[in-house]
Amino acid sequence: MDGKPHILVVDDEMGPRESLKMILNPIYTVHVADRGAQVLEILDKYPIDLVTLDLKMPGLTGINVLEQIKHHDPDIEAIIITGYGSLDTAIEGLRLGAFDYISKPFDVKHILSLVQRGLERRRAKAKLRQVKSDFISNISHELRTPLSVVVGFVYLLLNQVLGKLSDEQQKVLETVYRNSEELLELIDNVLWMTSLNAGDTGALADEFDLRDLLRESAKRYDKGAKENGLELVLDLPDTSLTLYSDRPKIERMVQNILSNAIKFTERGQIRISAAQSAELSGIDVIIEDNGAGIEPAKLPSIYEPFQQLDAIGHRPSSGLGLGLAVAKRMAALLGGSLEIKSEPGRGTRATMHFPAQTPPIAQSASVLFEERRCG
């Protein structure tokens, strides 16, 4: 690419479309579409920064197209161009996130000014997001170090390495340890997400038996599950489940899914099973519970960062809503997948698939994940 901002001109009329292209071409890289159906194809192919959008088009209306643009990337700026004097429709576009609107025939200086201001706003939002990301990452690092020390010393005390404990002291320290571990898990998920967004996280592959990882994860959460009246059931084969992959990332995925299962199941059991995949080369891990389940309308958004799972009839939960977002992104990084199925009143089933060997592209640490394209 030439480094210029990318502008998409969407208009079914050749005259206005070509006029805008001629006006903008000397300054920007311009793409054109004469119908709404072309827009998503262009968005997938090019890093579009700003769209000029005619509201009156055959097929998909300008408002429908604007909704699709904002769904693809909410930070793409849009300038509505209308030629039939419908102020109400233009205002509807502004409500959906358009930057501004202008009527046909448009003034050249005015449209150039609007485009420049729209691009400046996009750059400002990207810069603000980067500042926020850096701040969250830095403060998370600063919090993690002393918290890790606290967790370590409490662990020593609980195991009575430094002396005998009374029953009351034991209970108090178990509460401190459990809550400290939960806080440490939240911080780790923030750090993972900022690393994934920055493209700093590759995959380092080692050979290990997945059964050992699942047993360790179950042991870590067993006490908390029992306190909630839950039983953790491990269903593992007798033969080894060998992977050549990134163990810490798979461990984080399993822990995030297991933590959610415990959080949203009030009684019964949580089953953790694993076996060689029947359809794909690799191993499938399934974590299923008999909790209240998730509303069907909520399922499409559960992988979005900072989205809290909303189990039907369940009390509000703690957490930042990063667990599934991190797990989904890690699965993709490792060449695997994560699928959540849930039915109201019948529980939730999470299926993680891991290839037997991490793809070379992931091992190169060059895979770039972007939560949103910044242009």
TORKOL-4160 file (C-alpha; in steps of 0.2 Angstrom, whole numbers, padded with zeros to 4 digits, m for minus):
375
<pt num="1" X="0000" Y="0000" Z="0000"/>
<pt num="2" X="0005" Y="0018" Z="m0003"/>
<pt num="3" X="0002" Y="0024" Z="0014"/>
<pt num="4" X="m0012" Y="0036" Z="0009"/>
<pt num="5" X="m0029" Y="0034" Z="0019"/>
<pt num="6" X="m0041" Y="0023" Z="0010"/>
<pt num="7" X="m0058" Y="0031" Z="0005"/>
<pt num="8" X="m0073" Y="0021" Z="m0001"/>
<pt num="9" X="m0086" Y="0030" Z="m0012"/>
<pt num="10" X="m0103" Y="0021" Z="m0012"/>
<pt num="11" X="m0115" Y="0028" Z="m0025"/>
<pt num="12" X="m0126" Y="0020" Z="m0038"/>
<pt num="13" X="m0125" Y="0036" Z="m0049"/>
<pt num="14" X="m0110" Y="0037" Z="m0060"/>
<pt num="15" X="m0109" Y="0056" Z="m0061"/>
<pt num="16" X="m0107" Y="0059" Z="m0042"/>
<pt num="17" X="m0097" Y="0043" Z="m0040"/>
<pt num="18" X="m0084" Y="0048" Z="m0053"/>
<pt num="19" X="m0084" Y="0066" Z="m0047"/>
<pt num="20" X="m0080" Y="0061" Z="m0030"/>
<pt num="21" X="m0067" Y="0049" Z="m0036"/>
<pt num="22" X="m0059" Y="0063" Z="m0046"/>
<pt num="23" X="m0059" Y="0075" Z="m0032"/>
<pt num="24" X="m0052" Y="0063" Z="m0019"/>
<pt num="25" X="m0039" Y="0054" Z="m0030"/>
<pt num="26" X="m0025" Y="0066" Z="m0029"/>
<pt num="27" X="m0024" Y="0065" Z="m0010"/>
<pt num="28" X="m0031" Y="0048" Z="m0005"/>
<pt num="29" X="m0032" Y="0030" Z="m0012"/>
<pt num="30" X="m0050" Y="0029" Z="m0018"/>
<pt num="31" X="m0061" Y="0014" Z="m0020"/>
<pt num="32" X="m0079" Y="0014" Z="m0028"/>
<pt num="33" X="m0094" Y="0004" Z="m0026"/>
<pt num="34" X="m0110" Y="0006" Z="m0036"/>
<pt num="35" X="m0121" Y="m0005" Z="m0025"/>
<pt num="36" X="m0122" Y="m0010" Z="m0007"/>
<pt num="37" X="m0117" Y="m0028" Z="m0010"/>
<pt num="38" X="m0100" Y="m0023" Z="m0016"/>
<pt num="39" X="m0096" Y="m0014" Z="0000"/>
<pt num="40" X="m0092" Y="m0029" Z="0012"/>
<pt num="41" X="m0081" Y="m0036" Z="m0002"/>
<pt num="42" X="m0071" Y="m0020" Z="m0003"/>
<pt num="43" X="m0070" Y="m0019" Z="0017"/>
<pt num="44" X="m0063" Y="m0037" Z="0018"/>
<pt num="45" X="m0050" Y="m0033" Z="0004"/>
<pt num="46" X="m0044" Y="m0015" Z="0009"/>
<pt num="47" X="m0041" Y="m0006" Z="0026"/>
<pt num="48" X="m0054" Y="0007" Z="0023"/>
<pt num="49" X="m0053" Y="0023" Z="0034"/>
<pt num="50" X="m0068" Y="0033" Z="0028"/>
<pt num="51" X="m0084" Y="0030" Z="0017"/>
<pt num="52" X="m0094" Y="0042" Z="0008"/>
<pt num="53" X="m0112" Y="0035" Z="0006"/>
<pt num="54" X="m0127" Y="0038" Z="m0004"/>
<pt num="55" X="m0143" Y="0035" Z="0005"/>
<pt num="56" X="m0154" Y="0031" Z="m0010"/>
<pt num="57" X="m0148" Y="0015" Z="m0019"/>
<pt num="58" X="m0157" Y="0000" Z="m0026"/>
<pt num="59" X="m0156" Y="m0016" Z="m0016"/>
<pt num="60" X="m0148" Y="m0012" Z="0001"/>
<pt num="61" X="m0152" Y="0005" Z="0007"/>
<pt num="62" X="m0139" Y="0017" Z="0012"/>
<pt num="63" X="m0144" Y="0015" Z="0030"/>
<pt num="64" X="m0143" Y="m0004" Z="0029"/>
<pt num="65" X="m0125" Y="m0002" Z="0021"/>
<pt num="66" X="m0120" Y="0010" Z="0035"/>
<pt num="67" X="m0126" Y="m0003" Z="0048"/>
<pt num="68" X="m0115" Y="m0016" Z="0040"/>
<pt num="69" X="m0100" Y="m0005" Z="0039"/>
<pt num="70" X="m0101" Y="m0001" Z="0057"/>
<pt num="71" X="m0103" Y="m0019" Z="0062"/>
<pt num="72" X="m0087" Y="m0023" Z="0052"/>
<pt num="73" X="m0077" Y="m0009" Z="0060"/>
<pt num="74" X="m0086" Y="0004" Z="0071"/>
<pt num="75" X="m0071" Y="0016" Z="0069"/>
<pt num="76" X="m0073" Y="0018" Z="0050"/>
<pt num="77" X="m0080" Y="0036" Z="0048"/>
<pt num="78" X="m0095" Y="0038" Z="0036"/>
<pt num="79" X="m0101" Y="0054" Z="0027"/>
<pt num="80" X="m0119" Y="0053" Z="0021"/>
<pt num="81" X="m0122" Y="0061" Z="0004"/>
<pt num="82" X="m0140" Y="0063" Z="0000"/>
<pt num="83" X="m0148" Y="0070" Z="m0015"/>
<pt num="84" X="m0167" Y="0069" Z="m0011"/>
<pt num="85" X="m0168" Y="0081" Z="0004"/>
<pt num="86" X="m0173" Y="0068" Z="0017"/>
<pt num="87" X="m0166" Y="0076" Z="0033"/>
<pt num="88" X="m0175" Y="0063" Z="0044"/>
<pt num="89" X="m0165" Y="0049" Z="0035"/>
<pt num="90" X="m0149" Y="0059" Z="0036"/>
<pt num="91" X="m0152" Y="0061" Z="0055"/>
<pt num="92" X="m0155" Y="0042" Z="0056"/>
<pt num="93" X="m0138" Y="0039" Z="0048"/>
<pt num="94" X="m0130" Y="0051" Z="0061"/>
<pt num="95" X="m0139" Y="0041" Z="0075"/>
<pt num="96" X="m0130" Y="0025" Z="0068"/>
<pt num="97" X="m0113" Y="0033" Z="0069"/>
<pt num="98" X="m0111" Y="0043" Z="0053"/>
<pt num="99" X="m0098" Y="0057" Z="0055"/>
<pt num="100" X="m0108" Y="0070" Z="0045"/>
<pt num="101" X="m0119" Y="0073" Z="0030"/>
<pt num="102" X="m0120" Y="0083" Z="0014"/>
<pt num="103" X="m0132" Y="0086" Z="0001"/>
<pt num="104" X="m0130" Y="0085" Z="m0018"/>
<pt num="105" X="m0124" Y="0094" Z="m0027"/>
<pt num="106" X="m0109" Y="0095" Z="m0015"/>
<pt num="107" X="m0096" Y="0109" Z="m0014"/>
<pt num="108" X="m0079" Y="0103" Z="m0017"/>
<pt num="109" X="m0071" Y="0112" Z="m0003"/>
<pt num="110" X="m0084" Y="0107" Z="0009"/>
<pt num="111" X="m0082" Y="0088" Z="0005"/>
<pt num="112" X="m0063" Y="0089" Z="0006"/>
<pt num="113" X="m0065" Y="0098" Z="0023"/>
<pt num="114" X="m0077" Y="0084" Z="0029"/>
<pt num="115" X="m0066" Y="0070" Z="0023"/>
<pt num="116" X="m0051" Y="0078" Z="0032"/>
<pt num="117" X="m0060" Y="0080" Z="0048"/>
<pt num="118" X="m0067" Y="0063" Z="0048"/>
<pt num="119" X="m0050" Y="0055" Z="0045"/>
<pt num="120" X="m0043" Y="0066" Z="0059"/>
<pt num="121" X="m0056" Y="0060" Z="0071"/>
<pt num="122" X="m0052" Y="0042" Z="0066"/>
<pt num="123" X="m0034" Y="0044" Z="0070"/>
<pt num="124" X="m0038" Y="0053" Z="0086"/>
<pt num="125" X="m0049" Y="0038" Z="0091"/>
<pt num="126" X="m0035" Y="0026" Z="0087"/>
<pt num="127" X="m0022" Y="0035" Z="0097"/>
<pt num="128" X="m0034" Y="0036" Z="0112"/>
<pt num="129" X="m0037" Y="0017" Z="0111"/>
<pt num="130" X="m0018" Y="0014" Z="0110"/>
<pt num="131" X="m0015" Y="0026" Z="0125"/>
<pt num="132" X="m0029" Y="0016" Z="0135"/>
<pt num="133" X="m0021" Y="m0001" Z="0130"/>
<pt num="134" X="m0004" Y="0005" Z="0135"/>
<pt num="135" X="m0011" Y="0011" Z="0152"/>
<pt num="136" X="m0020" Y="m0005" Z="0155"/>
<pt num="137" X="m0005" Y="m0016" Z="0150"/>
<pt num="138" X="0007" Y="m0006" Z="0161"/>
<pt num="139" X="m0004" Y="m0005" Z="0177"/>
<pt num="140" X="m0008" Y="m0024" Z="0175"/>
<pt num="141" X="0010" Y="m0028" Z="0175"/>
<pt num="142" X="0013" Y="m0017" Z="0190"/>
<pt num="143" X="m0001" Y="m0026" Z="0199"/>
<pt num="144" X="0004" Y="m0043" Z="0194"/>
<pt num="145" X="0021" Y="m0043" Z="0202"/>
<pt num="146" X="0016" Y="m0039" Z="0220"/>
<pt num="147" X="0000" Y="m0050" Z="0219"/>
<pt num="148" X="0010" Y="m0065" Z="0214"/>
<pt num="149" X="0021" Y="m0062" Z="0229"/>
<pt num="150" X="0005" Y="m0062" Z="0240"/>
<pt num="151" X="m0001" Y="m0078" Z="0232"/>
<pt num="152" X="0015" Y="m0086" Z="0235"/>
<pt num="153" X="0017" Y="m0082" Z="0253"/>
<pt num="154" X="m0001" Y="m0087" Z="0257"/>
<pt num="155" X="0002" Y="m0103" Z="0248"/>
<pt num="156" X="0017" Y="m0106" Z="0260"/>
<pt num="157" X="0006" Y="m0102" Z="0275"/>
<pt num="158" X="m0008" Y="m0113" Z="0270"/>
<pt num="159" X="0003" Y="m0128" Z="0268"/>
<pt num="160" X="0010" Y="m0124" Z="0285"/>
<pt num="161" X="0028" Y="m0122" Z="0279"/>
<pt num="162" X="0030" Y="m0107" Z="0291"/>
<pt num="163" X="0022" Y="m0115" Z="0306"/>
<pt num="164" X="0005" Y="m0123" Z="0312"/>
<pt num="165" X="m0011" Y="m0114" Z="0309"/>
<pt num="166" X="m0027" Y="m0115" Z="0319"/>
<pt num="167" X="m0043" Y="m0120" Z="0310"/>
<pt num="168" X="m0049" Y="m0102" Z="0310"/>
<pt num="169" X="m0033" Y="m0095" Z="0303"/>
<pt num="170" X="m0034" Y="m0109" Z="0289"/>
<pt num="171" X="m0051" Y="m0103" Z="0284"/>
<pt num="172" X="m0046" Y="m0085" Z="0283"/>
<pt num="173" X="m0031" Y="m0089" Z="0273"/>
<pt num="174" X="m0040" Y="m0100" Z="0261"/>
<pt num="175" X="m0052" Y="m0085" Z="0257"/>
<pt num="176" X="m0037" Y="m0074" Z="0254"/>
<pt num="177" X="m0029" Y="m0086" Z="0243"/>
<pt num="178" X="m0045" Y="m0090" Z="0233"/>
<pt num="179" X="m0049" Y="m0071" Z="0230"/>
<pt num="180" X="m0030" Y="m0067" Z="0226"/>
<pt num="181" X="m0030" Y="m0081" Z="0213"/>
<pt num="182" X="m0046" Y="m0074" Z="0205"/>
<pt num="183" X="m0039" Y="m0057" Z="0204"/>
<pt num="184" X="m0023" Y="m0064" Z="0197"/>
<pt num="185" X="m0033" Y="m0073" Z="0184"/>
<pt num="186" X="m0042" Y="m0057" Z="0179"/>
<pt num="187" X="m0025" Y="m0047" Z="0177"/>
<pt num="188" X="m0018" Y="m0062" Z="0167"/>
<pt num="189" X="m0032" Y="m0061" Z="0155"/>
<pt num="190" X="m0030" Y="m0042" Z="0153"/>
<pt num="191" X="m0012" Y="m0045" Z="0149"/>
<pt num="192" X="m0015" Y="m0059" Z="0137"/>
<pt num="193" X="m0028" Y="m0048" Z="0128"/>
<pt num="194" X="m0017" Y="m0033" Z="0126"/>
<pt num="195" X="m0003" Y="m0044" Z="0119"/>
<pt num="196" X="m0015" Y="m0052" Z="0107"/>
<pt num="197" X="m0021" Y="m0035" Z="0101"/>
<pt num="198" X="m0003" Y="m0029" Z="0099"/>
<pt num="199" X="0002" Y="m0044" Z="0089"/>
<pt num="200" X="0016" Y="m0048" Z="0102"/>
<pt num="201" X="0010" Y="m0066" Z="0106"/>
<pt num="202" X="0016" Y="m0080" Z="0096"/>
<pt num="203" X="0015" Y="m0098" Z="0100"/>
<pt num="204" X="0030" Y="m0108" Z="0107"/>
<pt num="205" X="0028" Y="m0127" Z="0105"/>
<pt num="206" X="0033" Y="m0141" Z="0117"/>
<pt num="207" X="0027" Y="m0159" Z="0118"/>
<pt num="208" X="0016" Y="m0164" Z="0133"/>
<pt num="209" X="0002" Y="m0175" Z="0138"/>
<pt num="210" X="m0014" Y="m0165" Z="0138"/>
<pt num="211" X="m0021" Y="m0177" Z="0151"/>
<pt num="212" X="m0009" Y="m0170" Z="0164"/>
<pt num="213" X="m0014" Y="m0152" Z="0160"/>
<pt num="214" X="m0032" Y="m0156" Z="0162"/>
<pt num="215" X="m0029" Y="m0165" Z="0179"/>
<pt num="216" X="m0019" Y="m0150" Z="0186"/>
<pt num="217" X="m0033" Y="m0138" Z="0180"/>
<pt num="218" X="m0047" Y="m0149" Z="0188"/>
<pt num="219" X="m0037" Y="m0150" Z="0204"/>
<pt num="220" X="m0035" Y="m0131" Z="0205"/>
<pt num="221" X="m0053" Y="m0128" Z="0203"/>
<pt num="222" X="m0059" Y="m0143" Z="0213"/>
<pt num="223" X="m0061" Y="m0135" Z="0230"/>
<pt num="224" X="m0070" Y="m0119" Z="0224"/>
<pt num="225" X="m0082" Y="m0131" Z="0214"/>
<pt num="226" X="m0086" Y="m0141" Z="0230"/>
<pt num="227" X="m0089" Y="m0125" Z="0240"/>
<pt num="228" X="m0102" Y="m0121" Z="0227"/>
<pt num="229" X="m0110" Y="m0139" Z="0228"/>
<pt num="230" X="m0102" Y="m0144" Z="0212"/>
<pt num="231" X="m0093" Y="m0160" Z="0207"/>
<pt num="232" X="m0079" Y="m0160" Z="0194"/>
<pt num="233" X="m0079" Y="m0176" Z="0184"/>
<pt num="234" X="m0064" Y="m0180" Z="0173"/>
<pt num="235" X="m0067" Y="m0192" Z="0159"/>
<pt num="236" X="m0050" Y="m0196" Z="0151"/>
<pt num="237" X="m0043" Y="m0210" Z="0141"/>
<pt num="238" X="m0030" Y="m0222" Z="0148"/>
<pt num="239" X="m0018" Y="m0219" Z="0133"/>
<pt num="240" X="m0008" Y="m0203" Z="0131"/>
<pt num="241" X="m0015" Y="m0187" Z="0123"/>
<pt num="242" X="0001" Y="m0180" Z="0116"/>
<pt num="243" X="0001" Y="m0163" Z="0108"/>
<pt num="244" X="0016" Y="m0152" Z="0101"/>
<pt num="245" X="0009" Y="m0135" Z="0106"/>
<pt num="246" X="0009" Y="m0120" Z="0117"/>
<pt num="247" X="0005" Y="m0127" Z="0134"/>
<pt num="248" X="0003" Y="m0111" Z="0144"/>
<pt num="249" X="m0010" Y="m0105" Z="0131"/>
<pt num="250" X="m0020" Y="m0121" Z="0131"/>
<pt num="251" X="m0020" Y="m0120" Z="0150"/>
<pt num="252" X="m0026" Y="m0103" Z="0150"/>
<pt num="253" X="m0040" Y="m0108" Z="0138"/>
<pt num="254" X="m0045" Y="m0123" Z="0149"/>
<pt num="255" X="m0045" Y="m0112" Z="0165"/>
<pt num="256" X="m0055" Y="m0098" Z="0157"/>
<pt num="257" X="m0069" Y="m0110" Z="0151"/>
<pt num="258" X="m0069" Y="m0120" Z="0167"/>
<pt num="259" X="m0070" Y="m0104" Z="0178"/>
<pt num="260" X="m0085" Y="m0099" Z="0168"/>
<pt num="261" X="m0093" Y="m0116" Z="0170"/>
<pt num="262" X="m0091" Y="m0115" Z="0189"/>
<pt num="263" X="m0097" Y="m0097" Z="0190"/>
<pt num="264" X="m0113" Y="m0101" Z="0180"/>
<pt num="265" X="m0118" Y="m0118" Z="0187"/>
<pt num="266" X="m0126" Y="m0118" Z="0204"/>
<pt num="267" X="m0128" Y="m0137" Z="0207"/>
<pt num="268" X="m0124" Y="m0154" Z="0199"/>
<pt num="269" X="m0108" Y="m0158" Z="0190"/>
<pt num="270" X="m0096" Y="m0151" Z="0177"/>
<pt num="271" X="m0088" Y="m0164" Z="0166"/>
<pt num="272" X="m0071" Y="m0162" Z="0158"/>
<pt num="273" X="m0068" Y="m0175" Z="0144"/>
<pt num="274" X="m0054" Y="m0177" Z="0130"/>
<pt num="275" X="m0051" Y="m0188" Z="0116"/>
<pt num="276" X="m0043" Y="m0190" Z="0099"/>
<pt num="277" X="m0054" Y="m0180" Z="0087"/>
<pt num="278" X="m0065" Y="m0191" Z="0076"/>
<pt num="279" X="m0066" Y="m0179" Z="0062"/>
<pt num="280" X="m0049" Y="m0169" Z="0062"/>
<pt num="281" X="m0031" Y="m0173" Z="0066"/>
<pt num="282" X="m0029" Y="m0168" Z="0084"/>
<pt num="283" X="m0038" Y="m0168" Z="0101"/>
<pt num="284" X="m0055" Y="m0162" Z="0107"/>
<pt num="285" X="m0058" Y="m0156" Z="0124"/>
<pt num="286" X="m0076" Y="m0154" Z="0130"/>
<pt num="287" X="m0081" Y="m0145" Z="0146"/>
<pt num="288" X="m0100" Y="m0146" Z="0149"/>
<pt num="289" X="m0111" Y="m0141" Z="0163"/>
<pt num="290" X="m0129" Y="m0142" Z="0168"/>
<pt num="291" X="m0132" Y="m0124" Z="0173"/>
<pt num="292" X="m0145" Y="m0112" Z="0167"/>
<pt num="293" X="m0138" Y="m0110" Z="0150"/>
<pt num="294" X="m0137" Y="m0094" Z="0139"/>
<pt num="295" X="m0150" Y="m0085" Z="0130"/>
<pt num="296" X="m0149" Y="m0089" Z="0111"/>
<pt num="297" X="m0149" Y="m0070" Z="0107"/>
<pt num="298" X="m0133" Y="m0068" Z="0118"/>
<pt num="299" X="m0123" Y="m0082" Z="0110"/>
<pt num="300" X="m0117" Y="m0072" Z="0095"/>
<pt num="301" X="m0109" Y="m0059" Z="0106"/>
<pt num="302" X="m0101" Y="m0070" Z="0120"/>
<pt num="303" X="m0083" Y="m0069" Z="0112"/>
<pt num="304" X="m0083" Y="m0050" Z="0112"/>
<pt num="305" X="m0071" Y="m0042" Z="0124"/>
<pt num="306" X="m0079" Y="m0035" Z="0140"/>
<pt num="307" X="m0095" Y="m0045" Z="0137"/>
<pt num="308" X="m0102" Y="m0053" Z="0152"/>
<pt num="309" X="m0110" Y="m0070" Z="0150"/>
<pt num="310" X="m0128" Y="m0068" Z="0155"/>
<pt num="311" X="m0134" Y="m0085" Z="0161"/>
<pt num="312" X="m0153" Y="m0086" Z="0162"/>
<pt num="313" X="m0160" Y="m0083" Z="0180"/>
<pt num="314" X="m0142" Y="m0082" Z="0187"/>
<pt num="315" X="m0136" Y="m0069" Z="0198"/>
<pt num="316" X="m0124" Y="m0055" Z="0191"/>
<pt num="317" X="m0106" Y="m0062" Z="0190"/>
<pt num="318" X="m0090" Y="m0054" Z="0194"/>
<pt num="319" X="m0076" Y="m0053" Z="0181"/>
<pt num="320" X="m0071" Y="m0042" Z="0166"/>
<pt num="321" X="m0079" Y="m0052" Z="0152"/>
<pt num="322" X="m0062" Y="m0057" Z="0144"/>
<pt num="323" X="m0061" Y="m0075" Z="0147"/>
<pt num="324" X="m0070" Y="m0082" Z="0131"/>
<pt num="325" X="m0063" Y="m0068" Z="0121"/>
<pt num="326" X="m0045" Y="m0073" Z="0126"/>
<pt num="327" X="m0049" Y="m0091" Z="0124"/>
<pt num="328" X="m0056" Y="m0089" Z="0106"/>
<pt num="329" X="m0041" Y="m0079" Z="0100"/>
<pt num="330" X="m0029" Y="m0091" Z="0108"/>
<pt num="331" X="m0038" Y="m0106" Z="0099"/>
<pt num="332" X="m0036" Y="m0097" Z="0082"/>
<pt num="333" X="m0018" Y="m0093" Z="0086"/>
<pt num="334" X="m0014" Y="m0111" Z="0089"/>
<pt num="335" X="m0023" Y="m0117" Z="0073"/>
<pt num="336" X="m0038" Y="m0124" Z="0083"/>
<pt num="337" X="m0056" Y="m0119" Z="0087"/>
<pt num="338" X="m0068" Y="m0115" Z="0101"/>
<pt num="339" X="m0086" Y="m0118" Z="0100"/>
<pt num="340" X="m0100" Y="m0114" Z="0113"/>
<pt num="341" X="m0117" Y="m0122" Z="0113"/>
<pt num="342" X="m0130" Y="m0118" Z="0126"/>
<pt num="343" X="m0148" Y="m0122" Z="0128"/>
<pt num="344" X="m0159" Y="m0113" Z="0141"/>
<pt num="345" X="m0162" Y="m0124" Z="0156"/>
<pt num="346" X="m0150" Y="m0138" Z="0149"/>
<pt num="347" X="m0133" Y="m0131" Z="0152"/>
<pt num="348" X="m0118" Y="m0126" Z="0141"/>
<pt num="349" X="m0105" Y="m0136" Z="0131"/>
<pt num="350" X="m0088" Y="m0129" Z="0126"/>
<pt num="351" X="m0078" Y="m0139" Z="0113"/>
<pt num="352" X="m0060" Y="m0135" Z="0111"/>
<pt num="353" X="m0051" Y="m0143" Z="0096"/>
<pt num="354" X="m0032" Y="m0143" Z="0096"/>
<pt num="355" X="m0021" Y="m0149" Z="0081"/>
<pt num="356" X="m0008" Y="m0162" Z="0085"/>
<pt num="357" X="0005" Y="m0149" Z="0081"/>
<pt num="358" X="0004" Y="m0130" Z="0081"/>
<pt num="359" X="0005" Y="m0123" Z="0063"/>
<pt num="360" X="0022" Y="m0116" Z="0059"/>
<pt num="361" X="0014" Y="m0098" Z="0056"/>
<pt num="362" X="0009" Y="m0098" Z="0075"/>
<pt num="363" X="0026" Y="m0104" Z="0080"/>
<pt num="364" X="0035" Y="m0089" Z="0071"/>
<pt num="365" X="0027" Y="m0077" Z="0083"/>
<pt num="366" X="0023" Y="m0066" Z="0068"/>
<pt num="367" X="0004" Y="m0069" Z="0068"/>
<pt num="368" X="m0004" Y="m0052" Z="0070"/>
<pt num="369" X="m0021" Y="m0050" Z="0079"/>
<pt num="370" X="m0031" Y="m0034" Z="0078"/>
<pt num="371" X="m0046" Y="m0031" Z="0088"/>
<pt num="372" X="m0050" Y="m0017" Z="0075"/>
<pt num="373" X="m0041" Y="m0011" Z="0061"/>
<pt num="374" X="m0034" Y="0007" Z="0064"/>
<pt num="375" X="m0031" Y="0011" Z="0046"/>
